[in-house]
Amino acid sequence: MREQSSYKDAGVDIDKANLFISRIIPLIKMTSRKEVMKGIGGFGGLFHLDLKKIKDPVLVAATDGVGTKIKIAQMMNKHDTVGIDLVAMSVNDIIVQGAEPIFFLDYIAIGQMDVERNVKLIEGIVKGCQEAGCALIGGETAEMPGIYSENEYDLAGFCIGVVENGRIIDGSDIRVGDRVIGIASNGIHSNGYSLVRKVIFDKAKLNVDDTIEGIENSIGEELLRPTRIYVKPVLNLMKSFNIKGIVHITGGGFVDNIPRIVPNQCCTVIRMNSWQIPPIFSIIQELGDIDQMEMVRVFNMGIGMILIVSEKETDDIVERLNMLGEKANIIGSIEKADGEKSAVSFT
């Protein structure tokens, strides 16, 4: 008699997958908006766009992951924060164009179904969606033994936002004399972790449970600080002020992200002493013997989002941000490009 094979024998447990779905449905409902037409379980999520509020809608799409920050979560066996990072990386890209994030989808690739761990991942995603005000309307969890080891996973997120045509923020109104406002980050966020891991764990030989002078928490806890979500304060500002340009300081740091929205005839001057750089960045720079220009090209250095606004509105915007619980500073200005300055210069 031939031995029968099953999907479970091959490493995929459908019963556990169904249990996982039953566990996360109540969590996902916590992110629902009135435009969501159907619950989780269909072949696709349904979202009815409200055209009463927006007459000429433009949809904005973004996708991203968490990168090798996931390795830190796995080393710590702490999985309830990287889901926040996953949402943050996409919704922060949506809001910089003046769009409101309206719904989100996730993709979780795993080696083997671990219900408790995966519920923690979804709890983080749900928290991120709640912070951003968008609905989690669907997702996919793919068991792929042979591609991922038993305890490995990866995350990808997909977000759709909407903005009124004519109110898209693209930097085209930026002029010489405008001011640059920096909004504080929550630490490293989700970029540069391949360099972080090389410096912290390979070069300095530290462990996630180690502590280091200048940081209150353990190394692992510091590195797992979730990416800050800026959607609600920026939406608040757009009701009252003319925001000319917004930059998410993500992969590429200051050097590669600011030129994405500042006109070529302008140079952005950043004053590095105008805000307090969190200690973790100085520690990484010292331990890794990293050049300052490499630091500002890889890391956010304590500034997660930049706003470019007219000089006359600068003080009021900073005051509003601080009232909303953000830490904001005037960190630079827009000057005329003269051929000798880089697109972004530092003083």
TIDO-936936 format. One line per 2 residues: for each residue x, y negated, z of C-alpha. Coordinates in steps of 0.02 Angstrom, whole numbers, plus 50000, padded with zeros to 5 digits. Each point is the difference from the previous one (the first is absolute). Last residue first. Layout:
REM residues N
X,Y,Z | ...
REM end
This chain:
REM residues 347
51284,46313,50385 | 49936,50133,49883
49964,49991,49814 | 49864,50083,49897
49994,49976,49812 | 50188,49979,50012
50072,49826,49998 | 50121,49940,49866
49876,49978,49858 | 49914,49852,50080
49837,50075,50062 | 49893,49866,50082
49956,50032,50181 | 49865,50097,50090
50015,50000,50189 | 50048,50106,50147
49958,50089,50163 | 49851,49905,50069
49949,50117,50139 | 49858,50120,50040
49969,50125,50139 | 49825,50067,49974
49864,50000,50132 | 49865,49910,49902
50040,49837,50090 | 50180,50020,49941
49940,50018,49823 | 49890,49846,50014
50144,49894,50068 | 50114,50057,49860
49865,49957,49873 | 49972,49828,50075
50187,49963,49999 | 50021,50050,49818
49849,49912,49923 | 50089,49839,49948
50155,50092,49939 | 49902,50104,49876
50000,50187,50026 | 50106,50154,49970
49955,50143,50118 | 50123,50138,50047
49958,50167,50078 | 50095,50126,50105
50136,49888,50071 | 50107,50083,50134
50153,50037,49893 | 49889,50068,49858
50133,50127,49952 | 50091,50056,49842
50048,49841,49907 | 50020,49895,50157
50114,50132,50077 | 50104,50023,49843
50032,49813,49998 | 50058,50009,50181
50126,50139,49964 | 49975,50161,50097
50127,50066,50126 | 49881,50144,50035
49997,49985,50189 | 50005,49810,49991
49865,49979,49868 | 49887,50131,50081
50017,49916,50169 | 49971,49826,49928
49841,50064,49917 | 49937,50085,50157
50024,49840,50100 | 49852,49909,49920
50049,49844,49899 | 49936,49844,50086
49945,49871,49873 | 50070,49842,49920
50183,50056,50005 | 49989,50089,49831
49944,49844,49908 | 49931,50064,49834
50015,49895,49842 | 49888,50054,49857
50057,49936,49831 | 49879,49937,49869
50005,49989,49810 | 49971,50188,49990
49830,49988,50085 | 49984,50087,50171
49890,50157,50000 | 50114,50149,49970
50151,49894,50047 | 49955,50023,50185
50004,50190,49993 | 50176,50042,49940
50108,49896,50116 | 49886,49992,50150
49993,50187,50031 | 50010,50115,49849
49873,50123,50069 | 49873,49898,50099
49990,49816,50043 | 49821,49973,49940
50003,49831,49914 | 49856,49876,49991
49987,49849,49885 | 49900,49841,49984
49890,50017,50154 | 49874,49859,49992
49923,49994,50173 | 49834,50025,50090
49923,50165,49944 | 50169,50066,49941
50067,49990,50177 | 49873,50124,50068
50036,50124,49860 | 50184,49984,50046
49964,50034,50184 | 49892,50152,49957
50117,50083,49875 | 50168,49988,50088
50026,50181,50052 | 50159,50027,50101
50100,50156,49959 | 49998,50125,50143
50144,50007,50126 | 50076,50170,49966
50181,49940,49999 | 49982,49925,50174
49921,50158,50069 | 50140,50106,49928
50137,49889,50067 | 49923,50005,50174
49907,49847,50060 | 50061,49838,50077
50129,49957,49868 | 50144,49882,50036
50118,50133,50063 | 49968,50170,49920
49890,50144,50052 | 50014,50179,49940
49846,50108,49973 | 50009,49991,49810
50181,50056,50005 | 50157,49898,49963
50149,50062,49899 | 50051,49822,49951
50041,50049,49820 | 49875,50139,49965
49855,49958,50116 | 49991,49811,50011
50093,49947,49842 | 49940,50134,49879
49825,49997,50074 | 49988,49811,49980
50067,50007,49822 | 49868,50128,49949
49876,49900,50103 | 50016,49841,49898
49815,49963,49989 | 49850,50045,50108
49983,49864,50135 | 50173,49957,50070
49930,49907,50148 | 49823,49938,50028
50019,49860,49874 | 49984,49815,50035
49911,49884,49879 | 50117,49886,49901
49942,49834,49930 | 50088,49928,49847
49969,49818,49957 | 49962,49916,49835
50117,49861,49945 | 50027,50066,49823
49838,50077,49938 | 49903,50163,50016
49838,49996,49901 | 50043,50155,49895
50033,50103,50156 | 49876,50138,49955
49856,49978,50122 | 49840,50050,49910
49860,49878,50036 | 49949,49972,49819
49928,50175,49986 | 49925,50037,50169
50100,50134,50089 | 49974,50185,50030
50107,50134,50081 | 50035,50182,49964
50123,50104,50102 | 50095,50161,49971
50107,50088,50130 | 50135,50133,49992
50064,50110,50140 | 50128,50139,50015
50006,50155,50108 | 50125,50121,50078
49967,50122,50142 | 49986,50161,49899
50124,49952,49864 | 49939,49901,49850
50010,50061,49821 | 49989,50186,50038
49839,49978,50095 | 49895,49864,49919
49844,49961,50099 | 49920,49846,49923
49893,49884,50105 | 49902,49882,49890
49909,49838,50034 | 49836,49908,50005
49902,49845,50046 | 50108,49920,50135
49916,49831,50010 | 50094,49835,50013
50002,49874,50143 | 50190,49994,50008
50011,50041,50186 | 49863,50131,49978
50093,50076,49853 | 50159,50009,50102
49910,50084,50145 | 49923,50126,49880
50170,50038,49923 | 50074,50026,50174
49859,50117,50051 | 50023,50090,49834
50181,50040,50043 | 49949,50057,50174
49870,50115,49922 | 50140,50070,49893
50105,50042,50152 | 49855,50088,50087
49948,50098,49846 | 50171,50062,49949
49976,50065,49823 | 50163,50057,49923
50128,49918,49885 | 49906,49837,49989
49955,49865,49873 | 49881,49868,50067
49915,49884,49875 | 49898,49852,50062
49863,49892,49928 | 49957,49820,50045
49857,49879,49975 | 49961,49815,50005
50166,49908,50013 | 49962,49813,49981
50098,49919,49859 | 50103,49841,50010
50145,50075,49904 | 50101,50023,50160
49850,50093,50074 | 50021,50152,49888
50184,50031,50037 | 49963,49989,50187
49859,50125,49972 | 50120,50125,49919
50143,50006,50126 | 49883,49976,50147
49894,50154,49962 | 50149,50118,50001
50079,49914,50149 | 49841,50027,50102
50008,50184,49949 | 50180,50002,50060
49938,49960,50176 | 49912,50157,50066
50132,50128,49950 | 50119,50016,50145
50105,50159,49995 | 50148,49881,50030
50107,50079,49863 | 49845,50016,49890
49953,49818,50027 | 50180,49949,49963
49999,50101,49838 | 49838,49913,49950
50098,49837,50000 | 50075,50079,49845
49877,49912,49887 | 49832,49942,50065
49904,50007,49837 | 49931,49877,49875
49855,49961,49884 | 49918,49836,49950
49848,49950,49898 | 49920,49828,49977
49824,49986,49932 | 49947,49833,49926
49824,49943,50037 | 49908,49858,49911
49848,49959,50107 | 50062,50064,50168
49884,49996,50151 | 49842,50055,49911
50104,50120,49896 | 50011,50126,50142
50103,50145,49931 | 49916,50167,50034
50132,50124,50057 | 49991,50187,49964
50140,50118,50048 | 50037,50146,49884
49972,50187,49992 | 49885,49989,50148
50042,50047,50179 | 50019,49835,50092
49845,49892,50016 | 49903,49911,49865
49957,49824,49947 | 50136,49894,50081
49951,49817,49972 | 49941,49978,50180
50176,50035,50062 | 50061,50160,50082
50162,50008,50100 | 49928,50093,50152
49923,50128,49882 | 50177,50061,49965
50023,50052,50181 | 49837,50097,50006
50051,50094,49839 | 50174,50040,50068
49965,50155,50103 | 49885,50084,49873
50132,49975,49865 | 50134,50079,50109
49890,50151,50035 | 49975,50020,49812
50188,49997,49974 | 50024,50126,50140
49877,50117,49914 | 50086,49974,49832
50169,50058,50066 | 50134,49984,49865
50164,50094,50030 | 49997,50135,49865
49927,50124,50123 | 49859,49876,50030
49964,49994,49813 | 49976,50187,50005
50085,50158,49936 | 49935,50177,50001
50118,50147,50024 | 49973,50132,49866
49930,50169,50052
REM end
